[in-house]
Amino acid sequence: MSDELSRYLQYAQLSWAAYTPLDDTFTGPIPVDQLTNPGIGFPTQLAGQFSARYTVLSHLEDTEVGLGFSATLFEKIEANPDGSHDKILSIRGTNGPGDLSWLI
């Protein structure tokens, strides 16, 4: 698989994982059972690989306004050659049309 395709797959998985309901104080790897629950739907093997590869540094669940916004800052567990760790901000969209009812 090309590096570019691999990077797109990584970002798709991070975006998908951003839909996992987490408490605002949660940090660490997302438990496999949370990634595989019916609302998220990661296959078990992929969920295990994801949990071993990424950890949550910070999470902001849906705002008080209830617009469905959520953001998660992930960190890749494996270090880069220079010892640093990649950090990826994944921003979740809305939960559905009901989140936009405040516009009407």
N, C-alpha and C positions, 0 to 999 in steps of 0.2 A: 504494500500500500504506500502511495506517495506521502511525503511529509505533509503536503498541503491537505490532502484528503484526510489524513490522520488527525490533523489539527481541527478540521471541520467536524469530524466525528466527536472529538473531545468537547468542542463547544456545544454540540447538540446534546450530548449527555449531561453537561453542566446545566444547560437551559432546562432540560427535562427534570433534573434533580431539584431545581429551584422551586418546583411546584410541591415539594414535600412539605407538609405542615410541620413547622418547628416553632418552638418557643423562642422569644427574642433573646433569651439568655443562653440558648444552646450553642455549644462549641464541640468540635471533635468530629470524627467520622459519622456519617448518617448511618444508623443501624439498618442492616439488610431488610429486616421486616417492615420498616417504614418505607423503604424504596419499592418493595414488592407489593405493598397493599394495593387493593383494586383502584384506588383513586390516583395512584402514581403509575403502577404497572410495569416497573422494571422486571425483566426476567431474572430469576434467582441468581444465575451465574453472573450476569452483567452487574447486578446489584452488589454481589460480593467483590467483584473486581473494582467497581467504583468506590466502595467503602474502603478498600485497601489502598486506593490511589489518591483520594482527596479527603481533606478535612475542612470543616466549617470553621472559619475564623470569626465571622460575625453574621448575624441574620436580623433582618427587619421584616416582621410579619405584617400583614395587611394593616394599613394605617387606620386611625380612629374614624376617618371619614368613610371607610368601607368600600373603597374603590377597587379592591383586589390587588393593589400594588404590593409587591414583596421583592426584596433584594437579598442575595446571599453572597458573601465574600468567601470563596473557596481558596485553599492553598494546596498545591500539589505536594504530596508527602515526599516523593523522591526528589532529592536535591539535584540542582544543576551542577555541572563540573566546577563552577566557582563557589559552590556551597550555598548559593541562594536558592530560594524556592519560588516557583511561579505562583502568582496570585491572580485569580480570575473573578471578576464581578459578574454575577449572573442576575439579571433583572427579569422578574416574572411579569407577564401581562395581566390582564384582568381575568376573573373567573368566568365571565360570560356576559351576555347582554344586560343582565340585571344589575351589573356593576355600573352601568352607564345611565341608570334611571335618574340620577341627579341632574342630567343634562336636559331632561324633558320638563 
